[in-house]
Amino acid sequence: MKTVLTLGVLFFSGWVFPSEITKSKKDELLGQSLTSYHSLKNFSKNVAGTVVTVGGDNFCNFRLGTTRIQDAINSGATDIRIASNTSYSENLSINNQSVTIRGGYTDCSVAAGGIRDTVPIIISGNAVANTPVITISGNTQRNTIVLEHLELRYGAGNSGAGISAIGADAEVLMDTVYLRENNAVFTGGGISLVGGNTDIVMIDSLILFNSAGTGGGIFCQGQSNSVAMSGWSSITQNTADFPASTGTYNGQGGGVFLSLGCGMVTYSGTVTPSSSDFRGIAGNHANAGGGGAFVESGSILLVRGYEYCAEGNCIGDNTNPASFQFNNSDEDATGDGYGGAIHAIGAGTFVSLSSFIVYDNVSGARGGGIYLADQATLEAYRMTDACWWTEKCNYFLRNLANVNGGLGGAIFNDNAAIDVNGIFFEGNRADFGTAIYSIGNSATTRIEGGVFYHNGSSLVDGYDDKYVVRLADTTAEFVHSTFSENRAELATFGANAGMQSFKLYSSIVYDSVTGSVMAAGAGGVVDVDCVISHENASIPTATRSIVDDPVFVNPSNRDFHIDSVLSPAVDYCDNSKTGTLQQDIDYEIRGWDDPNVPGNVFGAFDVGADETYENDVIFRNGFEQ
């Protein structure tokens, strides 16, 4: 099935989000990842020119000396096939040429015939030379480089110990390539892209056990550089190992560091990691910000867990989420690390998530899942009808901000912008804001279709668990969201006296274990409309709102769909406050008028994250049944 995309511009109080410039860059990056993916695959299948073999038997074109692979590259051959019947310790240089280098052949006779076994060949860099395993250079022409079935180990250098491309003009395919145990002093333990115009596409490739001061797995700097990751690809167990106090190279980006406009798209991930399957960005460590990824200075990170198609070509799939899991942004336990999964900072910096899971990430202080600051932007919403999980298509699960003063279990917003739709927040922990913490006069947070449950755990394991959402001096809006069975202390919402604006529309807050709906002392404009809650005495003003049981289908099994027969949330409100809406948590259109509800209360829109279609016998459940 071809994926149906919903590409739109979201709006927040008159402010267009994202900017048209950012949206154009995002679309360009998506298109480029798809085009490069297919053009490189085609190039690999149809390489024209000379085929040469490298190995240890008499059928090999290059079998003598310690620089056999480099000799093959220098020969000008376009298709180099390497046998696994000998060992290789070389630091390779590809300068201003197009070439395909393939491993995985038993010997040179089968290599000449193109018969490959399944084992990538190992190329070990000479660490004593303090040089990357592969250096790509040259920019007098656009070069195409294909690397297949290779394992690149033990590279060194200042920037890019596995693969280094400084100022190069190249399109690079990594197909079943493993970069492991490479160690750069400053940047890019696995890969470093700096300046130039280099685009890397990873297919079923692993970047693991690499280290650098910053960007343990990948360091990418420059607006003409990009990385796309698909299939079984993984960036895992990499480390940004400089202390946070070091200065420029300060332990940021355990898995990935994106700077000065670099763009990255990842389509890879899994919900069931194992010792042999760490697809996605997983298990990376940073001493400072961004255990999984650090994104700054106008760079873009797109996380896409769906099949993206255009003009008959596709990339990605609808059966696995794109994932960030088990990343840690405070490896040295100093409390400096922000953003266990992602740290995004600076005007023009943009993170976009769709069909994803961010889970079991840990930060040293702020943003167990994601930390945003200084006008960075986060958008997250469902873009397709097909998804890896029909209901929980977008999911923040069990992310932790440090137990000693941690803020924002899933997301921390410091004067940045958030606009998300159809997100599940479950099991996240922090001392303040078990799910979300937002602070700053220029911080804006809009949540539509959010489901918040089991965030906090009633002070277990030393956490203070105060508030599900903590808001300080900020602007926030929650629309068609559901809060239930959280385990925070004090209140669902904690808003301080400096609060700019708080809006809660067409939502369910049935969260009595947490306490009151709002903590005392909220300032600014408080506008609450069409809310069904367990109490409303704590809300300064609540129009068209009632205290009642919303009657969920099966809350004990964490099913917070509303009961189509018994729930007072069915056909309860209109959209006079909410305006144009996205789809509900099941990707169904809001505002279906249930004929079994005689005389709507205030309109045809259901309250909360779910718009029930259970009484529509024709179009029930996504217009398919």
N, C-alpha and C positions, 0 to 999 in steps of 0.2 A: 504494500500500500504506500503510495506517495504521501508524504507528510503535508498537511495543510498548515500553513504558517499564518499567524496573526501578527502582523507587524504594524505597530501603532505608536503614536507619541502620547505619553502619559502626561497628565496635567495635575499640578498641585497649586491651588489658590492663585491661579492666573499665571503661574510660572511654568514655562514650557520645559518639559523634562523627558528625555535629555535634549540638549541643544541640537539643532539641525546639523551643525558641524560634527558633533560627536556621533550622531546617528549615521551620517554619511560615512565616517571613518569605520564605524562598526559594520555597516553593510559591506563596505569595501574589504574589510578584513575577512568577513565570512566568505565573500565571493572569491577572494584570493586563496583562502585555504582549500576551497573546493576545486578551483581551477588548477592550483599547483599539485594537489593530490592526484588528479587524473592525468595531467600532462606528464608528471614525473613517472607514474606507473606505465604510461604508454612509451615514454622514452626508454625505460628499463627493458621493456619487452621488445623494442624495435631499434636497438642500438646499431648504428651503421659504422662500418670501419673495421679496424684490425682487432682480432681476438688473439690474446696471448695468455699463456698459462705460467703460473709460478708454483714451485713446489720442490720436493726432494727426490724425484725420480727422473729417469733419463728421457721421458716424454715431455718434460717441462721446457718451455722456452727460456725461463730464468730459474736456474737451480743452484748457481754458485755464488758465494760471497755472502756478506751480511746485510746487503742493501738490495736484495732481489726485487722486493715490491717497488721500491723507489726506482730501480733501474727500469722496471716495466712502465712506470709512470713517465719517466724521462724519454722512453722510446716513442712516445706519442700515440701509443695504442689506446683505443677508445673503450675496449672491453677486456678487463683484466680479471682472470679467474684464478683463485688461489686454492691450492690443495692443502689438506690437513695432515699430510704425511711427513711434515717437518715442523719445526718451531720458528717463530718470527719475533725478532726484537728490533724494531725500527721506529724511527720518528720520521713520518712521511710529510712531504711538502707537495701540495697541488697548487701550482702557480699559473693562473690565467689559462686554464684549459678545461675542457669538458671530458669527463671520464667516468666509467662505471667500474667499481671494484667489488668483486663478488667472492665470498667465501663459501664454505660448506661443501667442498668436493673431496672425495676420498683420495684421488690421485689425479694427475694431469691428463690421463687418457679419458677419464670420465668428465673432467672439467672441459676438455675440448669439445665433447659431445653435449655439454650442458646438462649433465645428469647430476643432480645435487642430492646429498644426504641431508639430514636435519640438524647437523651440529655446526654452529658458527665457528670459524677459525679465530684463534686468539692472536692479536698483534700487541705485544708488550712494548711500551715505550721505554726508552733508556732514561730512567729518572735522573741519572748522574748528569745527563746533558741538559737538565732543567728545561725541557722542551715538550710541547704537546705531542700526543701520538699522531695527530693529523693537523697540519697547518694549511688553511685555505687562504690564498691571497690572489691579488690581481683584479683590476677593475677597468681594463681597456675594452672589455667585451662582457656580455652576459654569458656566464658559464653554467653548465648543468652537470652536477656531480651526484652519482648514485652510489650509495654504500649499502651492500646487502650481505646478510649472514656473517657479520663481523663482531668480534668482541675486542674492544679497545681498552687496554689496562695500563696502569702504572705510569701514565703521563704526568708531567710536572710543568712548571713555568709560573709566570706571574699572572697570566690571564688566559684561561681556557686550557686546562691540562689534557682533556680528552680530545676535543676539537676546538680549534681557535680560528676565527675568521675576523680579522681586523681590517676594516676598510675594503673588504672584498665585494665583488658583484657576482653573486652566485645563487643558484637555486639548488637545494640539497635535499635528496631523499635518503632517509634512514629507514631501511626496511629490514626488520629483525636484526637490529644492531644493539649491542649491549655496551654501554660505557660504564665501567666500574673501577673503583679504587684508584681514581685519578685525583691528584691533589694540587690545586693551584694556590699560590701564596695569597693573592689578593682577590681575584674575581673569577667565577665560572669554573668550578671543579670539573664538571662534565663538559660543558659547552660555553664558549664565550663569543658573542657577536657584538662587535663594537664598530660603529660608523658603517660606511659603505651601504650596500643594498643586498642583504643576504636573507633568504627565506628558507627555513628548514621545515620539512614535513616528516613526522615520525609515524611509522606504521609498525605496530607490534614490536616496539623497541623499548628498551629499559635504560634508565639512567639511575644508577644505584651505587651506594657506598662511596660517593665522591665528596670532596670537601674543598672549601675555599673560605677566605675571610668574609666574602659576601657572595651570595648566589652559589650555594653549595652544588646544586645540580646544573642550573643554567643561569648565566648572566647575559642579558640582552639589553643593549643600549643603542638608541637611535631610531628615529621615526620611520626609516625605510627598512628596518629589520623586523622579522616576524618568525614565530614558531607555531606550528599546528601539530596536534597530537591526536592520534586516532587508534582504533582497534584495541589490542591488548597492551598498549603502551603504558608505561609507568615511570613516574619520577618518585623514587622511594629511598629512604634511609640515607639521604644526603644531609650535609651539615654545613651551616655558615658559622665558622668557629672563632672569629675574632670577638673579643669582648665588646660589649656595647659601648664602652668608653674609649674605644680605639680612635675614633674619628671618622674619616670618610668611609673606610672599609670596616664597618662596625657590626658584623655578625647578623646582617639582615638577609632574609630570603633563604631559608634552609633548602627548599626545593628549587624555587625560581626567583630571580630578581629582574624586574622590568623597569627600565628607566628611559627618560628622554624620548617618549613616544613609541617605544617598541610595542608591538601587538602580539598577543598570544591567544590561540583558540585551543581548548581541549575538549575532545569528544569522548574521552576515555574515563572509565570508572567501573566500580562494582559495589554492590551492597553486601557482599559476602566475601570479605578478604580472607586469604589463607596464606600459608607459607609459600605457596607457588602462584598466588594470584593477588598482586597488589596494584591492579590497574588504577589509573588515576594519579593523584598527587597524594602520597601516603607516607606516613612515618618519617617525615623529615624534621630536622631540628635546627633552630636558630637561637643564638644567644640573645639576639635583640628581636626586632619585629618580623612578623611574617614567617611562621614556621613552615607553611606550605608555599606561600608566594608573597613577595613584597612588590607593590606596584606604586610607582611614583611618577611625578613630573610629566603628566599628560599621556601616560601609557594606558593601554587597554587590555583587559583580561576578559575573554568571553568563555563561559563554561556552558557547554551545550550537550545535554544527554539525550538527544533525539536525532533522527535521520534528517539531514538537511539536503534538499535536492533542488537543482536548477538545471534547466535545459537537458534533462535526461540523465544527468550525473548526480550521484549521491555520495555523502560521507556521513559517518556516524550510524547509530542504530536506535531503535525504540525499546530495546529489551534491557538495557543497562543504564543506570544514571551516570552522569559525569560526577566524579566524587573527589572530595577532600577528606581524608580520614587520618586520625592518629598523628597529626602534626603537632609540634610543640614549639612555642615561640620564646621559651625561657629555659633553654637547656642548661645554662650555668646557674639557674636558680637565684638570680640577683633581683628579680622582680621588675626587670626592665623590658621584658618582651611583651609587645602588644600584638594581638591578632594571631591566635593559634593557627588558623587555616590561612587567612589572608589579611595583610596590612596594606591599606590603600590610602595615599596621602597626596594632596596638592590639587590645585585647580586644573581641570581638564583630565584628571585621572578618572578612569571609568571602569567599573566592574559590572558585568552583566551575567546573571545566572538563569538557567532554564533547564528543567528536568534534571535536577541535581540532588545530591545528598551531601551535607557537611556535617560530619559526626565524629565524636570522640576526639576533638581537638582541644588543646590546652594552651592558655596564655598565661604569662607571668603576672599580669595585672588587669588588662582591659581587653575585652573582646575575645572570649574563648573561641568563637568561630571567626568573626570578622571585626576588624578595627578600621574605622574610617575617620579621616581628619582633614581639616583645612581645605574645604570645598571639593573634596573627592565626591564621586557619585556612585551609588549602588542602585541597580535595578534588578529585580528578580520577579519573574512571572512565567506562567505557563504559556507556551507559544504554539502548541500542537494539540490535536485531539488524541493522538496516540502518545502513550507514555509508559515508562517502566512500571509505574504503580498508578492505577486509575485515580486514587484519592490523594495519596501523599506524593504527588509528582515532584514537589519542591519541599525539601525537608531539612530542618536543623535539628539534630538529635544529639543529646548528651555532650554538649560542648561546655567546657569549664573555664571560668576566669579564676585566677589564683584565690585560694581560700583566705589569704591575708589581705583584705581590702580589695578584692577583685570586683570589677564593674562590668556588667553586660555579659551574661553567659553565652548568648548566641551572637549578639551584635552590640558594639559600642560605637556611638556616633558623636564625634567631637567637631562641631561646626562643619558638618558635611551634609549630604543630601541622600535620603533613602526613599525610594518608591517601589513597593513590592506588592504582589498580588498572589493569592492562592498558596500561602506558605504555612507549613506545619512546624510549630515550635514545641518540642517535647524533650523533657528530661534535662534541660540546660540548667546550669548552676552558677551563681555568683553571690557575693555578699550583698550587693545592691543591683537590682535589675536582673533577676534570674534569666529572663529572656533578652530584654533590650534595655540599654542605658543610653539616653540622649542628652547632650549638654551643649550650651552655647547659644548666643543670640541669633546666629546665622544657621543653626542646625535645623533641618526640616526632616520630619519622619512621617511618611504616609504608608499605612498598612491597610490594604483592602483584602478581604477574604482570608484573613489570618486565623489559624486555629492554634490556641495556646493551651496546653494541658500538661500536667505533671512536671511543670518547671518549678524547681526548688524541691527540697525534701525535708522541710520542717526542722532545720538546724542540724540534721545528721552530718557527721564528718566535719564538724567545725565551721560550716558555712553559716552566715547570718541570714541568707535567703530573704532579704527584705525587698518586697515588691516584685511583681512579675515584670512591670515596666516602670522604670525610674526616669523622670523627666525634670531637667533643671535648666531654667532660662531658655527654653526652646519652644519650637512650634511643632505640634504633633496632631495627626488626624488618623483615627481608626474607623474604618468603614466596613460594614458587613463582616465583622469578625466575631469569633467565638472564644470565650475564656471559660474554662471549666476544669475543676479538679486539679488545680495547681496547688503546690505545697509551699507557697511563700508566706512570709510573716507580714503583719501590719495591714497591707492592702494590695489590691490588684494593681492600681495605679498610684504612684507616688509622685506628685507634682509640687515643686517648691513655689515660694512666694514670687520668684522672678520669672515664672512661666509666662511665655509670650502668648501662646494660644493652645488650647486643648479642645479637640472636637472628637466626639464619639457618636457615630451615627449608625442606626439600623444594625445594632450588634446585640449579642448575648453575653452577659457577664454573670454566669451562674457558678460562683467561685467562693462559696461560704467558708471553706476550710482556710482559704487565704486571709479572710477577714472582710473588711468593708471594700466597696468598689473604689473609693478614692480616700487617700489619707488627707487629714486636715492640713490647711495652710496653702492650698493652691492659689496662685495669683493669675493675672492675665485674663483673657477671655476663655470661659468654660462654656461650651455649647454641647449639650447632650440631648439627642433626639431619637425617638423610636428605639428605645433600649429595653430589653427584658432582662431583669437582674434579680439577684437574691435579696437585695436591699437597695434603697435609693436615698436614704436619709443622709448619706455622706456626700451626695452630689448636690452642688449649689443650685443648679437649675436643670431639670430634666423634663422636657416637653414630650408629650405623646408616649410616655414610658410607663411601664408597669412592673410590679414585683410579682413574679410568677415562676413556676417551673416550666422551662422550655420544652420538656419531654423529649429527650434524645432517644434515638433508636436503641443503643446499647452502650451506655457510657462506661459500664464496668469492663467492656471489651474495647474501650477507647474508640467507639463509633459515635461521633458527635453529629451525624445527620439528624435532622429533626423528624419526629414522627408525623407522617402526613395526615393522620386522622386526629391525633390528640394534641399536637403542639399548638400553642397560641401564637407561635412565630409565623405560621403559614398565612400568607396574604395579609400581613400586618401593616405594611407601610408603603409610602410612595417613594419617588426618587427626587423629591423637591430639594432635599439637602445634599444628597450624594451626587447628583448629576449623572453624567455618563459613566457606566460601570463596565468592568471587565467581567469575564465569566466566573461562575462559582467554583468551589473546590473540585467539582466533577467535570469541569469545563462545559457547563451548561449555562445557557443564557438566563440572566436574571429577569424577574418580572413576569413569570408565567402565572396567569390567573387561573387558580384551581376552581373548577366549576362546582366542586363538592363543598366549597366554603361560601355559604350564602352571605352576601353583604360583607365585603372586605372591611377591615377595621379602618385603615387609613389609605390603603392602596393594595396593589397586586404583588408587591415585592415581599418575599420572605425575609425575616430578620435573621441575622447571623451569617455564617460562612456558606451555608447550604441553601440552595434553591431546590426544593423537593419537586420531583416530577413523578412520584410514585402513583399518583392518581391519573396520570396521562397514559392510557393504555396503548396509544399509538406511538408516541415519541419518548416514552420513558427510558431512562438510562442512556443518555447521550444520543438520542434520536436513532437508535439501532434496533431496539427490541419492540 
